[in-house]
Amino acid sequence: MDKLKQLESFVSVVARGSLTAAAKAEGVAPAVMGRRLDALEERLGVKLLVRTTRRIALTHEGSAFLEDCQRLLADLSDAEASVSAGGLKASGHLRITAPAGFGRRHVAPLVTRFRELHADVSMSLNLSDRVVDLAGEGFDCAVRVGDMPDSSLVSVRMADNRRLCVATPRYLKTHGTPQHPAELARFDCLTLSSDASQTRGWAFRVPRNALGRPLEGVPRDAAADRDHEVIHLKPGGPLDCSDGQVLHDWCLAGYGIAWRSTWEVESEIAAGLLVPVLEDFAAPPNGIYAVFPQRKHLPLRVRLWIDFLKQNYGQSAYWRASSATLFKSP
């Protein structure tokens, strides 16, 4: 039995979580996948996987061996790519995950553009607002928005992401324009409901002591600089929702002021459909990142995908364009 095929099957079973899923992906019977794993464990003289009818778990030896197998297979893929079409021909399957709202608007369209450039790469896109375990669930790369927690994952910052208060010109003409975050209490603010993930509220960068007196119960972050601090407010209003896209739609319909990411509203601002307010108090930006399990031995398809994202997201005109207008890599 081919040793390489045994290694590929072992990695595939772990990535997909079952013999059946790995067999289906390769187009063989689950029994074939099982025989390959049996032969691999017999040849090595160690148990790599604990298999039950419900789940598969790595042994200690299996975990260590998995990393070596992934590195070996990645090296082989790169070696083959380096002698194909001048080293720019990527192939294989690329699994990507991204937050649902951002992914629909700014990842899904780029997936099809990338495929136009690299026809030998097949791609799976998972859109989920939960934090996906990349290594454990077999993903090659994640696109994430926000501050990156300390992690063993490698992250590449591709663009800044700001949060702005926005409203329609008609709403502001009718109700006026707030001049300070403390004035938001007088306006209809479209907020995420209490069961949503945005628990700290809306963030603003304000001059120290500019409020005259401390606002009781207003959390403060470390100062952005010596003269300013970041505060968090939880304005209210007649409408709230657990879904950010609904808040975005309500804002466009003129029902109030929303606190949205620039990736979501930049094109509407450029078109004059929305107007930013309280810009002088906008909090410092966080980031839009490509995240992956390791930096060394990345398959060519992953490296090209990350470069493709950086090229698109790195252009300020990209964010001002409508979501249907995307830039192609040359």
C-alpha positions in Angstrom: 0.0 0.0 0.0 1.3 3.4 -0.9 2.9 5.1 2.1 2.0 8.6 0.9 -1.6 7.7 0.4 -1.7 6.4 4.0 -0.4 9.7 5.3 -2.9 11.7 3.2 -5.7 9.5 4.4 -4.7 10.0 8.1 -4.6 13.8 7.7 -7.9 13.8 5.8 -9.7 11.7 8.4 -8.5 14.0 11.3 -9.4 17.2 9.3 -12.9 16.0 8.4 -13.6 14.2 11.7 -14.7 10.9 10.4 -13.8 8.0 8.0 -17.0 8.5 6.2 -16.4 12.2 5.4 -12.8 11.6 4.4 -13.9 8.7 2.2 -16.6 10.8 0.6 -14.2 13.6 -0.2 -11.9 11.1 -2.0 -14.6 9.1 -3.6 -13.8 5.8 -2.0 -15.6 3.5 0.5 -15.1 4.1 4.2 -13.6 0.6 4.5 -10.8 1.6 2.1 -10.0 4.5 4.4 -10.1 2.3 7.4 -7.7 -0.2 5.9 -5.2 2.5 5.1 -5.2 3.7 8.7 -4.8 0.2 10.0 -1.9 -0.4 7.7 -0.3 2.9 8.8 -0.6 2.1 12.5 0.7 -1.4 11.9 3.7 -0.2 10.0 4.5 2.4 12.7 3.7 0.1 15.6 1.7 2.8 17.4 -1.9 3.7 17.9 -2.6 7.1 16.2 -6.4 7.3 16.5 -9.0 6.1 18.9 -12.0 5.3 16.7 -15.6 4.8 17.9 -18.9 4.8 16.1 -19.4 8.4 17.1 -16.1 10.1 17.0 -12.4 10.0 16.2 -9.8 11.2 18.7 -6.0 11.6 18.3 -3.7 9.8 20.7 -0.7 11.6 22.0 1.5 10.0 19.4 -1.1 10.8 16.8 -1.1 14.5 17.6 2.7 14.7 17.2 2.6 12.6 14.0 -0.2 14.8 12.5 2.0 17.9 12.6 4.8 16.1 10.8 2.4 14.7 8.2 0.9 18.1 7.5 4.3 19.7 7.2 5.5 16.9 4.9 2.4 17.1 2.6 2.7 20.9 2.5 6.3 20.6 1.5 5.4 18.1 -1.3 2.7 20.4 -2.5 5.0 23.4 -2.7 7.7 21.3 -4.4 5.3 20.3 -7.1 4.0 23.8 -7.5 7.5 25.2 -7.8 8.1 23.4 -11.0 4.6 24.0 -12.5 4.0 27.1 -14.6 6.9 29.0 -13.1 6.0 28.3 -9.6 2.6 30.1 -9.7 0.3 27.2 -10.3 -1.6 26.4 -7.2 -3.8 23.3 -6.8 -5.7 21.4 -4.1 -8.6 22.3 -1.8 -8.7 25.5 0.2 -11.1 25.7 3.3 -11.9 29.2 4.5 -14.0 30.6 7.3 -15.2 34.2 8.0 -17.8 36.0 10.0 -21.2 35.8 8.4 -21.9 39.4 7.6 -18.4 40.4 6.5 -18.0 37.1 4.7 -21.2 37.6 2.6 -20.1 41.0 1.5 -16.3 40.9 1.4 -15.1 37.3 1.2 -17.6 35.4 -0.9 -17.2 37.6 -4.0 -13.4 37.4 -3.7 -13.6 33.6 -3.6 -15.0 33.5 -7.1 -12.5 36.0 -8.3 -9.7 33.9 -6.9 -11.0 30.8 -8.6 -10.9 32.7 -11.9 -7.2 33.1 -11.4 -6.4 29.7 -10.0 -8.8 27.2 -11.7 -7.0 24.1 -10.2 -7.9 25.2 -6.6 -11.3 24.1 -5.2 -12.6 26.2 -2.3 -15.1 25.8 0.6 -16.3 28.9 2.4 -17.8 28.6 5.9 -19.7 31.7 7.2 -20.1 31.7 10.9 -20.0 34.2 13.7 -18.5 31.7 16.2 -14.8 31.5 16.6 -13.9 28.4 14.5 -11.1 26.1 15.7 -8.9 26.2 12.5 -6.6 23.3 13.2 -9.3 21.2 15.0 -11.8 21.6 12.2 -9.5 21.5 9.3 -9.6 25.0 8.0 -6.6 26.6 6.1 -7.4 30.2 6.8 -9.9 32.5 8.6 -10.7 36.1 8.0 -11.5 37.8 11.3 -12.5 41.3 12.2 -11.6 43.0 15.5 -8.8 42.9 18.1 -6.8 39.6 18.0 -6.5 37.8 21.3 -3.3 36.2 22.3 -3.2 32.9 20.3 -0.9 30.3 18.9 -2.4 31.2 15.5 -0.6 33.5 13.1 -2.4 36.6 12.0 -1.7 39.0 9.2 -3.3 42.5 9.4 -4.7 43.3 6.0 -6.7 46.5 6.7 -7.9 48.8 9.4 -11.6 48.6 10.5 -13.2 51.6 12.2 -16.6 51.9 13.8 -18.7 54.9 13.0 -22.1 56.4 14.0 -24.1 56.8 10.8 -27.6 57.9 9.9 -29.4 59.0 6.7 -29.4 62.7 5.7 -33.2 62.7 6.1 -33.1 61.5 9.7 -30.4 64.1 10.6 -32.4 66.9 8.9 -35.5 65.9 10.9 -33.9 65.2 14.3 -30.7 67.1 14.3 -27.1 65.9 14.6 -25.4 65.0 17.9 -22.3 67.0 18.6 -21.0 64.8 21.5 -21.5 61.1 22.4 -23.3 62.1 25.6 -26.0 63.6 23.4 -27.0 60.2 21.9 -29.5 59.7 24.7 -31.7 62.2 22.9 -31.7 60.2 19.6 -33.1 57.0 18.3 -30.2 54.6 18.5 -30.3 51.3 16.7 -28.5 48.8 19.0 -27.7 45.2 19.2 -30.0 43.4 21.6 -28.7 42.1 25.0 -28.2 38.6 23.7 -25.8 39.7 20.9 -22.0 39.6 21.2 -21.5 43.4 21.4 -21.6 43.5 25.2 -19.5 46.6 25.9 -21.5 49.1 23.9 -20.4 51.8 21.5 -16.8 53.0 21.8 -15.7 56.6 21.6 -12.4 58.4 21.9 -12.9 61.5 24.0 -10.6 64.2 25.5 -9.8 63.5 29.1 -12.2 65.4 31.5 -14.1 66.8 28.5 -17.3 65.4 30.0 -17.1 67.8 32.9 -17.5 64.9 35.4 -17.1 61.2 35.2 -20.1 59.3 33.8 -20.9 56.7 36.5 -20.9 53.2 35.1 -19.1 54.1 31.9 -16.2 51.7 31.3 -12.9 53.2 30.2 -10.1 51.6 28.3 -6.4 52.5 28.4 -5.8 55.9 26.9 -5.3 56.1 23.2 -2.8 58.9 24.0 -2.0 61.1 27.0 -4.8 63.4 26.4 -7.6 61.1 25.4 -9.4 58.0 26.6 -11.8 55.4 25.1 -15.2 55.2 26.7 -18.1 52.8 26.1 -21.7 53.9 26.0 -24.8 51.9 25.7 -27.4 54.2 24.1 -31.0 53.1 23.8 -33.8 53.5 21.4 -37.2 52.1 20.3 -35.6 49.4 18.1 -32.9 46.8 18.8 -32.0 43.5 17.1 -29.6 40.6 17.5 -28.6 40.8 13.8 -26.3 43.5 12.6 -27.6 43.3 9.0 -31.1 44.2 10.2 -29.7 47.2 12.1 -27.9 48.2 8.9 -31.2 48.0 6.9 -33.1 49.9 9.5 -30.5 52.7 9.5 -30.7 52.9 5.7 -34.4 53.2 6.0 -34.0 56.2 8.2 -35.1 54.8 11.6 -32.2 56.1 13.6 -28.5 56.2 14.3 -26.4 53.0 14.1 -22.8 52.2 15.1 -21.4 50.2 12.2 -18.1 49.1 10.8 -16.6 50.9 7.9 -16.5 47.7 5.9 -20.3 47.7 6.1 -21.1 51.4 5.4 -18.2 52.8 3.4 -19.9 52.4 0.1 -23.2 53.9 1.4 -21.2 56.9 2.8 -19.5 57.4 -0.5 -22.9 57.3 -2.3 -24.4 59.8 0.1 -27.0 57.3 1.4 -25.5 57.5 5.0 -23.7 60.3 6.8 -21.1 59.7 9.5 -21.7 61.6 12.8 -19.4 62.1 15.8 -16.4 61.4 13.6 -14.1 63.5 15.9 -14.9 61.0 18.6 -14.4 57.8 16.6 -12.5 55.1 18.6 -9.1 53.9 17.3 -9.5 51.3 14.6 -9.1 47.6 15.1 -8.1 45.3 12.3 -9.2 42.9 9.5 -6.9 39.9 9.7 -6.1 36.7 7.8 -5.5 34.0 10.4 -3.9 30.6 9.9 -2.4 27.8 12.1 1.3 28.3 11.1 3.6 30.5 9.1 6.1 28.0 7.8 5.2 25.4 5.2 2.0 27.1 4.1 0.7 25.5 0.9 1.0 27.7 -2.2 -2.7 28.0 -2.5 -3.0 29.5 1.1 -0.1 32.0 0.4 -1.7 33.1 -2.8 -5.1 33.5 -1.2 -3.7 35.7 1.6 -1.8 37.8 -0.9 -5.0 38.2 -2.9 -6.9 39.4 0.1 -4.1 41.8 1.1 -4.1 43.3 -2.4 -7.8 43.9 -2.4 -8.3 45.0 1.2 -5.2 47.1 1.0 -6.8 49.5 -1.5 -8.8 52.3 0.0 -10.9 52.5 -3.1 -12.0 48.9 -2.5 -14.0 49.9 0.6 -15.5 53.0 -1.1 -16.7 50.9 -4.0 -20.1 49.1 -4.0 -20.0 45.5 -2.7 -20.5 44.3 -6.3 -17.4 46.1 -7.6 -14.3 44.1 -6.7 -10.7 44.4 -7.8 -9.0 41.6 -9.6 -5.4 40.5 -9.0 -3.3 41.2 -12.1 
